[in-house]
Structures are given as structure tokens and as C-alpha cells.
Amino acid sequence: MWYIALILGFQASAYFTFFLIAEGGADLFAGKIRVIPIMLMMILSVGGFIWAVMKPLKGSLVMIAGGSIMAIYLLIIGGISEIMISLFFGLPFIIPGVIFFFTSKRGSTPLAN
């Protein structure tokens, strides 16, 4: 299960990192500062993945928190009609974070050996 979390977390982190650089950077250069909170939440979530690879328990909590905060923020900003967008941005970090959390609790990570 740890490898599934690793693959899912890597895919989400890579995708959202490129998204952050392309869209977020362009928006910042255009002077749109509304993108800063979502950029910080993405950085938190991707940082949680990097930490989860080394320390699965602590990193998983950061991933879950970052994904949850991002989903709730987007839900508040967009309203209930934009629930799919909030899930699209939050779940790719929440799901691997939960898997990392439970595999670290069981001690079934390759780093535990």
C-alpha cells in the first residue's frame, strides 16, 4: 500500500507543481494576487508529500491538512456549485496522505525495516 500512496502522491505532486509554475507564475506576473493562497496550499501539500516519503506519519498529516484546507478554501470561494473543483484539487493529496498515514501506523513502510 505504501507504494500505491507513493505513486498517487507523486502524480498529484508533479501535476500540481507544473500547474503551480505555469498558471500561478503567469497570474503573479500579471499582477493577480488572488492566486497566492492557493499557491501556498499547494506548496504545503507537495511539501507534505516530500516529507511523507522520508517520514510517513508526519508527512501524511501535512498532506491531509494541506489537501483538506485547499478543498475547503475552494469550496468557500466557489460555493457549493463548485464542489467538483474543490474535490479535484483536494482529494489527490488527501487520499495518498491517508494511505501513508495508515501504512506508517502499521509499520509496513519500506523505511521501517
DSSP file (Angstrom, degrees, kcal/mol; ACC not computed):
  #  RESIDUE AA STRUCTURE BP1 BP2  ACC     N-H-->O    O-->H-N    N-H-->O    O-->H-N    TCO  KAPPA ALPHA  PHI   PSI    X-CA   Y-CA   Z-CA
    1    1 A M     >        0   0    0      0, 0.0     4,-2.3     0, 0.0     5,-0.2   0.000 360.0 360.0 360.0 -30.6    0.0    0.0    0.0
    2    2 A W  H  >  +     0   0    0    106,-0.3     4,-2.2     1,-0.2     5,-0.1   0.897 360.0  51.2 -61.6 -39.1    2.9    2.3    0.7
    3    3 A Y  H  > S+     0   0    0      2,-0.2     4,-2.5     1,-0.2    -1,-0.2   0.849 106.6  53.8 -68.1 -33.4    3.9    2.1   -3.0
    4    4 A I  H  > S+     0   0    0      2,-0.2     4,-2.8     1,-0.2     5,-0.3   0.935 110.6  46.7 -63.9 -45.2    0.4    3.0   -4.1
    5    5 A A  H  X S+     0   0    0     -4,-2.3     4,-2.7     1,-0.2     5,-0.2   0.888 111.7  52.6 -61.9 -38.7    0.5    6.1   -1.9
    6    6 A L  H  X S+     0   0    0     -4,-2.2     4,-2.1    -5,-0.2    -2,-0.2   0.923 112.6  43.3 -63.3 -45.3    3.9    6.9   -3.3
    7    7 A I  H  X S+     0   0    0     -4,-2.5     4,-2.5     2,-0.2    -2,-0.2   0.937 117.1  45.5 -67.3 -47.5    2.7    6.7   -6.9
    8    8 A L  H  X S+     0   0    0     -4,-2.8     4,-2.4     1,-0.2     5,-0.2   0.917 115.1  47.8 -62.7 -43.4   -0.5    8.6   -6.3
    9    9 A G  H  X S+     0   0    0     -4,-2.7     4,-2.6    -5,-0.3    -1,-0.2   0.879 111.5  50.2 -65.6 -38.1    1.3   11.3   -4.3
   10   10 A F  H  X S+     0   0    0     -4,-2.1     4,-2.9    -5,-0.2     5,-0.3   0.923 110.8  49.1 -66.5 -43.1    4.0   11.6   -6.9
   11   11 A Q  H  X S+     0   0    0     -4,-2.5     4,-2.5     2,-0.2     5,-0.2   0.940 114.8  44.2 -61.4 -46.5    1.5   12.0   -9.7
   12   12 A A  H  X S+     0   0    0     -4,-2.4     4,-2.7    80,-0.2     5,-0.3   0.923 115.4  48.4 -64.1 -43.5   -0.5   14.6   -7.8
   13   13 A S  H  X S+     0   0    0     -4,-2.6     4,-1.9    -5,-0.2    -2,-0.2   0.911 113.7  45.9 -65.4 -42.3    2.6   16.5   -6.7
   14   14 A A  H  X S+     0   0    0     -4,-2.9     4,-2.2     2,-0.2     5,-0.2   0.943 115.3  46.7 -65.5 -47.3    4.1   16.5  -10.2
   15   15 A Y  H  X S+     0   0    0     -4,-2.5     4,-2.3    -5,-0.3    -2,-0.2   0.945 116.5  42.8 -60.7 -49.6    0.9   17.6  -11.9
   16   16 A F  H  X S+     0   0    0     -4,-2.7     4,-2.5    -5,-0.2    -1,-0.2   0.775 110.3  57.0 -73.8 -24.3    0.1   20.4   -9.4
   17   17 A T  H  X S+     0   0    0     -4,-1.9     4,-2.4    -5,-0.3    -1,-0.2   0.934 110.8  43.3 -67.5 -45.6    3.7   21.6   -9.3
   18   18 A F  H  X S+     0   0    0     -4,-2.2     4,-2.8     2,-0.2     5,-0.3   0.901 115.0  50.4 -64.5 -39.4    3.7   22.1  -13.1
   19   19 A F  H  X>S+     0   0    0     -4,-2.3     4,-2.2    -5,-0.2     5,-1.1   0.914 110.5  50.3 -61.9 -43.2    0.2   23.7  -12.7
   20   20 A L  I  <>S+     0   0    0     -4,-2.5     5,-1.0     3,-0.2     4,-0.4   0.903 114.0  43.9 -62.1 -43.7    1.6   25.9  -10.0
   21   21 A I  I  X5S+     0   0    0     -4,-2.4     4,-0.7     3,-0.2     5,-0.3   0.937 121.1  38.6 -68.7 -46.5    4.5   27.1  -12.1
   22   22 A A  I  X5S+     0   0    0     -4,-2.8     4,-1.4    -5,-0.2    -2,-0.2   0.983 130.2  23.8 -71.3 -58.9    2.6   27.6  -15.3
   23   23 A E  I  X5S+     0   0    0     -4,-2.2     4,-2.5    -5,-0.3    -3,-0.2   0.933 126.5  46.0 -76.1 -47.6   -0.7   29.1  -14.1
   24   24 A G  I  ><S+     0   0    0     -5,-1.1     4,-2.4    -4,-0.4    -3,-0.2   0.908 113.8  48.4 -65.4 -42.5    0.4   30.6  -10.8
   25   25 A G  H  X<S+     0   0    0     -5,-1.0     4,-2.4    -4,-0.7    -1,-0.2   0.913 112.6  48.5 -64.0 -42.2    3.5   32.2  -12.2
   26   26 A A  H  X S+     0   0    0     -4,-1.4     4,-1.5    -5,-0.3    -2,-0.2   0.904 112.4  48.9 -64.2 -40.9    1.6   33.7  -15.1
   27   27 A D  H  <>S+     0   0    0     -4,-2.5     5,-2.7     2,-0.2     4,-0.3   0.897 111.0  49.8 -66.2 -39.4   -1.1   35.0  -12.8
   28   28 A L  H ><5S+     0   0    0     -4,-2.4     3,-1.3     1,-0.2    -2,-0.2   0.914 109.8  50.3 -65.9 -41.5    1.5   36.5  -10.4
   29   29 A F  H 3<5S+     0   0    0     -4,-2.4    -1,-0.2     1,-0.3    -2,-0.2   0.812 107.4  55.3 -65.0 -28.6    3.3   38.2  -13.3
   30   30 A A  T 3<5S-     0   0    0     -4,-1.5    -1,-0.3    -5,-0.2    -2,-0.2   0.528 122.4-108.9 -80.8  -5.2    0.0   39.6  -14.5
   31   31 A G  T < 5S+     0   0    0     -3,-1.3     2,-0.9    -4,-0.3    -3,-0.2   0.594  70.4 143.5  91.3  11.1   -0.5   41.1  -11.0
   32   32 A K    > < +     0   0    0     -5,-2.7     3,-0.6    -6,-0.2    -1,-0.2  -0.754  20.8 176.3 -87.8 107.6   -3.3   38.8   -9.8
   33   33 A I  G >   +     0   0    0     -2,-0.9     3,-1.4     1,-0.2    -1,-0.2   0.516  62.2  87.3 -90.4  -4.4   -2.6   38.2   -6.1
   34   34 A R  G 3  S+     0   0    0      1,-0.3     4,-0.4     2,-0.1    -1,-0.2   0.682  81.6  63.9 -65.7 -15.6   -5.7   36.1   -5.6
   35   35 A V  G <> S+     0   0    0     -3,-0.6     4,-2.1     1,-0.2    -1,-0.3   0.632  79.7  84.6 -82.6 -14.5   -3.7   33.1   -6.6
   36   36 A I  H <> S+     0   0    0     -3,-1.4     4,-2.3     1,-0.2     5,-0.2   0.899  86.1  50.9 -60.7 -45.8   -1.3   33.4   -3.6
   37   37 A P  H  > S+     0   0    0      0, 0.0     4,-2.0     0, 0.0    -1,-0.2   0.925 113.0  45.5 -60.5 -42.3   -3.4   31.5   -1.1
   38   38 A I  H  > S+     0   0    0     -4,-0.4     4,-2.1     1,-0.2    -2,-0.2   0.858 111.1  54.0 -69.4 -32.7   -4.0   28.5   -3.4
   39   39 A M  H  X S+     0   0    0     -4,-2.1     4,-2.4     2,-0.2    -1,-0.2   0.913 108.6  48.9 -64.4 -41.5   -0.2   28.5   -4.3
   40   40 A L  H  X S+     0   0    0     -4,-2.3     4,-2.2     1,-0.2    -2,-0.2   0.882 110.8  50.4 -65.3 -37.8    0.7   28.4   -0.6
   41   41 A M  H  X S+     0   0    0     -4,-2.0     4,-2.2     2,-0.2    -1,-0.2   0.878 110.9  48.8 -68.5 -36.8   -1.8   25.5    0.0
   42   42 A M  H  X S+     0   0    0     -4,-2.1     4,-2.9     2,-0.2     5,-0.3   0.909 110.4  50.8 -67.2 -41.4   -0.3   23.6   -3.0
   43   43 A I  H  X S+     0   0    0     -4,-2.4     4,-2.6     1,-0.2    -2,-0.2   0.912 110.7  50.0 -61.8 -41.5    3.2   24.2   -1.7
   44   44 A L  H  X S+     0   0    0     -4,-2.2     4,-2.0     2,-0.2    -2,-0.2   0.920 113.1  45.9 -61.0 -45.0    2.1   22.8    1.7
   45   45 A S  H  X S+     0   0    0     -4,-2.2     4,-1.7     2,-0.2    -2,-0.2   0.917 114.9  45.4 -67.9 -44.0    0.6   19.7    0.1
   46   46 A V  H  X S+     0   0    0     -4,-2.9     4,-2.2     1,-0.2    -1,-0.2   0.898 112.5  52.2 -66.8 -39.6    3.5   19.0   -2.1
   47   47 A G  H  X S+     0   0    0     -4,-2.6     4,-2.3    -5,-0.3    -1,-0.2   0.873 106.2  55.0 -61.9 -36.5    5.9   19.6    0.8
   48   48 A G  H  X S+     0   0    0     -4,-2.0     4,-2.4     2,-0.2    15,-0.3   0.879 106.6  50.8 -63.1 -38.2    3.8   17.1    2.8
   49   49 A F  H  X S+     0   0    0     -4,-1.7     4,-1.6     2,-0.2    -2,-0.2   0.940 109.9  48.8 -64.2 -45.9    4.3   14.5    0.1
   50   50 A I  H  X S+     0   0    0     -4,-2.2     4,-0.9     1,-0.2    -2,-0.2   0.902 114.6  46.1 -60.7 -39.6    8.1   15.0    0.1
   51   51 A W  H  X S+     0   0    0     -4,-2.3     4,-3.8     1,-0.2     8,-0.4   0.865 107.4  58.2 -69.3 -36.2    8.1   14.8    3.9
   52   52 A A  H  < S+     0   0    0     -4,-2.4    -1,-0.2     7,-0.3    -2,-0.2   0.798  99.0  59.1 -66.2 -28.3    5.9   11.7    3.8
   53   53 A V  H  < S+     0   0    0     -4,-1.6    -1,-0.2     2,-0.2    -2,-0.2   0.889 119.4  28.9 -65.8 -37.4    8.4    9.9    1.6
   54   54 A M  H  < S+     0   0    0     -4,-0.9    -2,-0.2    -3,-0.4    -1,-0.1   0.883 140.6  18.2 -89.5 -44.1   11.0   10.3    4.4
   55   55 A K  S  X S-     0   0    0     -4,-3.8     4,-2.6     1,-0.1     5,-0.3  -0.819  71.6-171.7-129.7  88.9    8.8   10.4    7.5
   56   56 A P  H  > S+     0   0    0      0, 0.0     4,-1.9     0, 0.0     5,-0.2   0.818  78.9  50.9 -58.3 -37.5    5.4    8.9    6.5
   57   57 A L  H  > S+     0   0    0      2,-0.2     4,-1.4     1,-0.2    -5,-0.1   0.968 117.6  35.4 -68.0 -52.2    3.5    9.7    9.7
   58   58 A K  H  > S+     0   0    0      1,-0.2     4,-1.6     2,-0.2    -6,-0.2   0.912 119.6  49.7 -69.0 -42.3    4.3   13.4    9.9
   59   59 A G  H  X S+     0   0    0     -4,-2.6     4,-2.5    -8,-0.4    -7,-0.3   0.866 106.7  55.8 -65.1 -35.9    4.3   14.0    6.2
   60   60 A S  H  X S+     0   0    0     -4,-1.9     4,-2.7    -5,-0.3    -1,-0.2   0.887 105.5  51.8 -64.7 -37.5    0.9   12.3    5.8
   61   61 A L  H  X S+     0   0    0     -4,-1.4     4,-2.3     2,-0.2    -1,-0.2   0.883 110.4  48.3 -65.9 -37.3   -0.6   14.6    8.3
   62   62 A V  H  X S+     0   0    0     -4,-1.6     4,-3.0     2,-0.2     5,-0.2   0.905 112.1  49.8 -68.5 -40.9    0.7   17.6    6.4
   63   63 A M  H  X S+     0   0    0     -4,-2.5     4,-2.8   -15,-0.3     5,-0.3   0.938 112.9  46.2 -61.4 -46.6   -0.6   16.2    3.1
   64   64 A I  H  X S+     0   0    0     -4,-2.7     4,-2.4     2,-0.2     5,-0.2   0.923 115.3  46.7 -62.7 -44.4   -4.1   15.6    4.6
   65   65 A A  H  X S+     0   0    0     -4,-2.3     4,-2.8    -5,-0.2     5,-0.2   0.932 114.0  47.4 -64.1 -45.7   -4.1   19.0    6.2
   66   66 A G  H  X S+     0   0    0     -4,-3.0     4,-2.2     1,-0.2    -2,-0.2   0.922 115.0  45.1 -62.9 -45.2   -2.9   20.7    3.0
   67   67 A G  H  X S+     0   0    0     -4,-2.8     4,-2.3    -5,-0.2    -1,-0.2   0.890 115.3  47.9 -66.0 -39.2   -5.4   18.9    0.8
   68   68 A S  H  X S+     0   0    0     -4,-2.4     4,-2.7    -5,-0.3     5,-0.2   0.925 112.3  47.8 -67.8 -44.7   -8.3   19.5    3.2
   69   69 A I  H  X S+     0   0    0     -4,-2.8     4,-2.6    -5,-0.2    -2,-0.2   0.909 112.9  49.9 -62.2 -41.4   -7.5   23.2    3.6
   70   70 A M  H  X S+     0   0    0     -4,-2.2     4,-2.4    -5,-0.2    -2,-0.2   0.926 112.4  46.6 -63.8 -44.4   -7.3   23.6   -0.1
   71   71 A A  H  X S+     0   0    0     -4,-2.3     4,-2.0     2,-0.2    -2,-0.2   0.921 114.9  46.1 -64.2 -44.0  -10.6   21.8   -0.7
   72   72 A I  H  X S+     0   0    0     -4,-2.7     4,-2.4     2,-0.2    -2,-0.2   0.911 112.2  51.3 -66.0 -42.0  -12.4   23.8    2.0
   73   73 A Y  H  X S+     0   0    0     -4,-2.6     4,-2.7    -5,-0.2    -2,-0.2   0.935 112.2  45.7 -60.0 -47.3  -10.9   27.1    0.7
   74   74 A L  H  X S+     0   0    0     -4,-2.4     4,-2.7     1,-0.2     5,-0.3   0.848 111.8  52.6 -66.7 -32.8  -12.0   26.4   -2.8
   75   75 A L  H  X S+     0   0    0     -4,-2.0     4,-1.9    -5,-0.2    -1,-0.2   0.896 111.7  45.7 -68.0 -39.8  -15.5   25.3   -1.6
   76   76 A I  H  < S+     0   0    0     -4,-2.4    -2,-0.2     2,-0.2    -1,-0.2   0.924 117.2  44.1 -67.7 -44.3  -15.9   28.6    0.3
   77   77 A I  H  < S+     0   0    0     -4,-2.7    -2,-0.2    -5,-0.2    -3,-0.2   0.920 125.4  31.5 -66.8 -44.9  -14.6   30.7   -2.6
   78   78 A G  H  < S-     0   0    0     -4,-2.7     3,-0.3    -5,-0.2    -2,-0.2   0.661 104.0-132.2 -91.7 -16.7  -16.6   28.9   -5.3
   79   79 A G    ><  -     0   0    0     -4,-1.9     3,-1.7    -5,-0.3    -1,-0.2  -0.184  43.4 -56.8  85.6 174.1  -19.7   27.9   -3.3
   80   80 A I  G >  S+     0   0    0      1,-0.3     3,-1.3     2,-0.1    -1,-0.2   0.737 129.1  69.2 -65.5 -23.0  -21.4   24.5   -3.3
   81   81 A S  G 3  S+     0   0    0     -3,-0.3     3,-0.3     1,-0.3    -1,-0.3   0.713  97.7  53.3 -68.8 -18.0  -21.8   24.6   -7.0
   82   82 A E  G <>  +     0   0    0     -3,-1.7     4,-1.8    -7,-0.2     3,-0.3  -0.055  69.0 121.7-104.7  31.0  -18.0   24.2   -7.4
   83   83 A I  H <> S+     0   0    0     -3,-1.3     4,-2.2     1,-0.2     5,-0.2   0.835  70.3  57.9 -64.6 -32.5  -17.7   21.1   -5.2
   84   84 A M  H  > S+     0   0    0     -3,-0.3     4,-2.4     2,-0.2    -1,-0.2   0.890 105.6  49.5 -66.3 -38.1  -16.2   19.1   -8.0
   85   85 A I  H  > S+     0   0    0     -3,-0.3     4,-1.9     2,-0.2     5,-0.2   0.915 110.6  50.1 -65.2 -42.4  -13.3   21.6   -8.4
   86   86 A S  H  X S+     0   0    0     -4,-1.8     4,-2.1     1,-0.2     5,-0.2   0.894 113.3  45.7 -65.7 -37.7  -12.7   21.5   -4.7
   87   87 A L  H  X S+     0   0    0     -4,-2.2     4,-2.1     2,-0.2    -1,-0.2   0.873 108.8  57.0 -69.6 -36.8  -12.6   17.7   -4.7
   88   88 A F  H  < S+     0   0    0     -4,-2.4    -2,-0.2     1,-0.2    -1,-0.2   0.862 115.5  36.6 -61.5 -36.7  -10.4   17.8   -7.8
   89   89 A F  H  < S+     0   0    0     -4,-1.9    -2,-0.2    -5,-0.1    -1,-0.2   0.803 124.7  38.9 -86.5 -31.1   -7.8   19.9   -6.0
   90   90 A G  H >X S+     0   0    0     -4,-2.1     4,-2.0    -5,-0.2     3,-1.6   0.910 105.0  58.6 -89.0 -45.4   -8.1   18.3   -2.5
   91   91 A L  H 3X S+     0   0    0     -4,-2.1     4,-2.4     1,-0.3    -3,-0.1   0.817  93.0  66.4 -61.7 -34.4   -8.5   14.6   -3.0
   92   92 A P  H 34 S+     0   0    0      0, 0.0    -1,-0.3     0, 0.0   -80,-0.2   0.732 114.7  32.8 -61.0 -17.5   -5.3   13.9   -4.9
   93   93 A F  H <> S+     0   0    0     -3,-1.6     4,-1.4    -4,-0.2    -2,-0.2   0.724 117.0  54.1-103.4 -31.0   -3.4   14.9   -1.7
   94   94 A I  H  X S+     0   0    0     -4,-2.0     4,-2.5     2,-0.2     5,-0.2   0.934 106.3  51.4 -69.5 -45.7   -5.9   13.6    0.9
   95   95 A I  H  X S+     0   0    0     -4,-2.4     4,-2.2     1,-0.2     5,-0.2   0.949 114.1  40.7 -62.7 -52.7   -6.1   10.0   -0.5
   96   96 A P  H  > S+     0   0    0      0, 0.0     4,-3.0     0, 0.0    -1,-0.2   0.872 113.7  56.7 -63.4 -32.0   -2.3    9.3   -0.6
   97   97 A G  H  X S+     0   0    0     -4,-1.4     4,-2.3     2,-0.2    -2,-0.2   0.914 107.6  46.8 -62.2 -42.3   -2.0   11.1    2.7
   98   98 A V  H  X S+     0   0    0     -4,-2.5     4,-2.4     2,-0.2     5,-0.2   0.904 113.1  49.2 -65.5 -41.3   -4.5    8.7    4.4
   99   99 A I  H  X S+     0   0    0     -4,-2.2     4,-2.4     1,-0.2     5,-0.2   0.932 111.6  48.6 -64.8 -44.7   -2.8    5.7    2.8
  100  100 A F  H  X S+     0   0    0     -4,-3.0     4,-2.1     1,-0.2    -2,-0.2   0.911 111.0  52.8 -57.9 -42.0    0.7    7.0    4.0
  101  101 A F  H  X S+     0   0    0     -4,-2.3     4,-1.9    -5,-0.2    -2,-0.2   0.945 112.3  41.9 -60.4 -50.7   -0.9    7.5    7.5
  102  102 A F  H  X S+     0   0    0     -4,-2.4     4,-1.7     1,-0.2    -1,-0.2   0.854 114.3  50.7 -70.9 -33.8   -2.3    4.0    7.8
  103  103 A T  H  X>S+     0   0    0     -4,-2.4     5,-2.1    -5,-0.2     4,-0.9   0.855 110.9  49.7 -70.9 -31.9    0.8    2.2    6.4
  104  104 A S  H  <5S+     0   0    0     -4,-2.1    -2,-0.2    -5,-0.2    -1,-0.2   0.859 108.7  52.6 -72.4 -33.2    3.0    4.2    8.8
  105  105 A K  H  <5S+     0   0    0     -4,-1.9    -2,-0.2     1,-0.2    -1,-0.2   0.872 111.8  46.2 -66.6 -36.2    0.8    3.2   11.7
  106  106 A R  H  <5S-     0   0    0     -4,-1.7    -1,-0.2    -5,-0.1    -2,-0.2   0.666 109.2-126.4 -78.6 -16.3    1.1   -0.5   10.7
  107  107 A G  T  <5 +     0   0    0     -4,-0.9    -3,-0.2    -5,-0.1    -4,-0.1   0.749  69.2 131.7  77.2  23.8    4.8   -0.1   10.2
  108  108 A S      < +     0   0    0     -5,-2.1  -106,-0.3    -6,-0.2    -4,-0.1  -0.004  31.3 116.2-101.3  29.8    4.6   -1.5    6.7
  109  109 A T  S >  S-     0   0    0     -6,-0.3     3,-1.6    -5,-0.1     4,-0.4  -0.701  73.9-123.4 -93.1 151.2    6.7    1.1    5.0
  110  110 A P  G >  S+     0   0    0      0, 0.0     3,-0.7     0, 0.0    -1,-0.1   0.780 113.0  60.3 -61.9 -24.2   10.0    0.2    3.4
  111  111 A L  G 3  S+     0   0    0      1,-0.2    -3,-0.0     2,-0.1   -58,-0.0   0.651  91.2  68.5 -77.0 -14.0   11.7    2.8    5.6
  112  112 A A  G <         0   0    0     -3,-1.6    -1,-0.2     1,-0.2    -4,-0.0   0.686 360.0 360.0 -78.0 -17.1   10.5    0.9    8.7
  113  113 A N    <         0   0    0     -3,-0.7    -1,-0.2    -4,-0.4    -2,-0.1   0.467 360.0 360.0 -82.8 360.0   12.8   -2.0    8.0
